[in-house]
């Protein structure tokens, strides 16, 4: 009985939260809303509105980053043959919300993450073509290899502090043997930076059976970086044969350590999920991260991506009450 009451209270709380976001959209953009559905969370709270609009609310990132994502999409769209978000609505001055809100027309397709079978040869070719176009863009942005190395070092220290208490000795030693040689070897830090998506996993690749890849979303982390970043999740989720097919259609330069860096970063992604589960008390993500860790330790070809489950709608500090 208590469990049922708790579930009902949780549902009421979630409906109340969604209602608050609905009112913010109406107030900011004067849109008639017939339907609104929470579809995901993380850096943003994301809602589908009227079955044809996607609205994103900044969450645990500075509001200006959504403006940057909008500007990035506007600046690179003409260089890409695959549709990407075109923000029609944006505000960082809405009186009832402290962050930024942006909305764009919903793009066609279903997340590749949820597609059980697809034409891997065709899809790999299309992904290779898209990444060739994206990585060829020259936005005249600066990139610091030393800053990237420092950020990875900070991530490793954070893993040691926050995740090691949840890992046994063997898991800790494996993690050390993954990060420390990579951080110390200068050959991994001589790559030529490209304009990278930065979060290129199957959840951000939209697919239709008739067309294959039909759109790409979520450019919040786009910017100059290691090209390996945009291949690592493909390796983790679909394995080395699929990655090889993608790289075959990739027309930009492939340096000598690219594959080694891809393999490292495919394993590095495990710890982002693990940290999320630990720090936000989401045990299902922690357990899933540990499962992926064990697959990596056993040299499995496919270690998987993040758990396919919307992140919590739970309010954080600074969000509507």
N, C-alpha and C positions, 0 to 999 in steps of 0.2 A: 504493500500500500504506500509506504513511504517512497519507494522507488518510482511508483507511478506518479505520485505528487511531484517528485523532483523533476521527472521528465516533462510533465505538464507545465511546471513553472519555467523550465528551460525553453520550451516552445513559445510560451507567452512572452518571455524576455526577448527571444530572437525576433518574434513578430513586431514587438515594440521597437527594437533597434532598426529593423527594416523600414518601419513606418517613419522613423526619424529621418533616415536617408531620403526617403521618398519626398518628404516635405522640403528638404534642402534643395533637391533637384527642381521641384516646382517653384520654390522661391527664387532660386538663382537664374533659371532659364525659362520660366513660364511655359513649361511643357505639361500638357495633359497626360497623366499617367494612368493607364488602365491596368497594367501588370508590372510588377517589379520582383525580381528574383535574385537572391545572393548567389553568386557563382564562384567565388573564390576570394582568398585573402592572402596576405603576405606583406609586401611593401605597400600594397594598396588594398582597399576593400573594393571589390568589383561586383557590379550589379548589371543584370540584363533588364532593360526597360522597354515595355511595349513590344517585346519580341524582335526588335530591330535596332536597338541602341545599346551600347556598352558604356557604362559610367564608372569611372575610377576615382576613388577618394584616397588622398595620401593618408598614410597610417603612421609608420615608424620611420619615415624619411622626411627630409625637409621639403616644404611645399614647392620650392623652386625646381625640384627634380622632375615633377610632372610637367612643368612648363618646358623644361629642357627636353623631355621625351617628345612633347608635341613639336618643338622646334626641330629636333632631329628628324622626325618622320617627315616634316614639311621639306626639309633640306635634301633628303636622300631619295624621296619617292620617285622622282623622274629618272633615277639611275637604275631602278629595279624593274624587272619584268613581272614580278609577283606583287600583288596588292598588299599594302600595309595600312595600319590605321591612319585615317584622316580626321583629325580632331575638329569637330564642328562646334563644340561647346568647351569653354574653359573659363574658370574664375578662381582667383585666389583672394577675393575680397568679399566672399559671401558672408553676410553678417552672422548667420547661424552656424558657421563651420570655420574652425580656425585654420584648416589646411587649404589645399587646392583640390578642385574638382574638374574633371575633364570627361568629355563624352564624344564618341564617334559612332558612325554607322556600323552596325554589326557586319563583319566580313563573312563570306561564304565558307562553308566547310566545317568539319568536325576535328577536334584535336586528335592528332595522330596517336597520342597516348591511349586513346580509347578505341582504336581500330585494331581488332585482333589479327587480321590478315590483310596484306596489301601487296601490290606489285613492287617488290624490293628493288629490282633492277631499274625500273622507271623512276621510282621515288628517289633512289640514290643519285641518279643522273640529274634530276630536277634540283635536289638539294645542293649538289656540286655546282650546278650552274648559278643558283642563287648566291651561294657563298662566294663564288668567283666575282659576281657583280658587286656584292657588298664590300668585299675586301679590296676591291679596286678603287673604291671611293677615296678621294683625298680631301678631307675636310679641313686641312691645315691646322690640325690640333697637335699639341705637343704630347710626347709620351716619355716617361722616365722609367728606364729599366730598374734603376735603383729603388725608386718608389714602389714599383710592383713587387720587387724582392722584399722590401721592408713590410709591405702589407701581407705578403704570404708568411713572413716570419712572425708577424703579430697574430695571424690566424693560428699558426702552429702553437704559439705560446698560449693562446686562448684555449685551444684543444687540450693542451696539457693541464691547464688549470680547471677547466669545466668538465671535460669528457673523461680524462684519465681516471677519476674516481669511480667511473662506471665500467671501466675496462679492466680485464685481468692482465697479468704480467705479460703473457704472450701477445695479447692485442696491443698493449702499450709498446712493446718492443717492435712489433711489425710497423706501427705508426711512426716510430722514430726512424726506422730503416727506410720508410717511404719519404719522409720530409727532409731529413738532415742531408742526405747525399744530394738531393735535388737543389736545396738551398745553397749548398757549398760549391757546386760544380759550375764554373763560369760558362761552360759551353751551353748551358741551358738558358743563359741570359744574354745571348748575342743575336736573338731573332730580330727580323725586321718587322716592326709593328704595322698592323693593318687596322682598318675600321671594322671592329667586331661587334656582333650582336650582343655578346656577353652573357646571354641566358638562353642559349639555343638548344633547348631540349624538346622532346616530342609534344609537350603540353602547349608549346608556342608555335607549332607547325600545324596549320589547318589543311585538311585533306578531303577530297571528294573522289569516290571510286572512278567517275568518268574522266576527271581531269588529273588526278594525282594531287600534288601540292598546289593549293589554290590561294593561300595567303599566309603571311607571317605576322605574329603579334608580339607585344611586350618588348619594347625597345628601351625600357627604363635603365638598363645597364650598358647601353650601346656607347661605344667610344673606341679610342685607339688602344690596342692591346695585342696580346699574343694570338695569332691565328688558331693556335691549338685550343683556345678556349671554346671556339665554336664547333669543334669536332669531338670534344671529350665526352659529351653526353650521348652522342650518336654511338660511340664505342661502348659506353656503359649499358645503353639500352638495347642495342641491336647487334653488337659483336663486331669482330674484326673483319669478317667477310663483307658486311654492309659498309663498314668504314672504308675498306679498300675500294669498293665500287664508287663511293662518294668522292674519294681522292682522285680516282681515275678521271672524273668529270670536272675536277677543280683545276682551273687554268692559271691561278696565281702561283708564285714561286713556292716550292716546297724545299725547305732547308734540311740539312742532314739530321738535325735532332727533333724535327717536327713530330715524328711518330712517338719518340720517347716522351716528349712533353704531353702529347695527347694521352698517353697511357697514365702518366702521373696525374694529370688533371681529372681524368675519369674517376680515379680513386679519391682524389681530393674532394669531389662533390659529396661523397659519403658523409663527410664530417659536417657539412652544412646542415644536412638533414638531422644528423645525430644531435648537434648543438641546438637546433630548433626544438626537437622533442624534449631535451633536457631543460632548456631555459624557459620554455613556455608550458611545461608540465603536460606534454602531449605524448603519453607513453606509447601510443601506436606508432608514432614517427621514430621514437627512440628504438623500439623493437625492430622496426623495418630497417633503420640505419645499421643496426648491429647485424641483421641478416645479410645486408649488402657487404658489410665489413668482412664477414666470414667467407662470403663468396670470393671476395678479392684476395683474402689470405690463402684461399685454396686455388688461386689462379684460374677461376672460372672465366670463360670468354665473355659472358654476359652477366654483369653484376646488378643491372637494373637501375632505374631512376628513382626519384622521390615517390613516396606512397601516393597513389592516385586517389586523393581524398581532399575536398576543399578544406582549407585551413579555417580555424575557428573565427566566428564572427564576434567573439568576446571582445568587449570594449577595452581599450588600453587608455592610459592617461592622455588627456587631450581630445578624446573622442566624445561624440554626443552622449549625454547621459539620459 
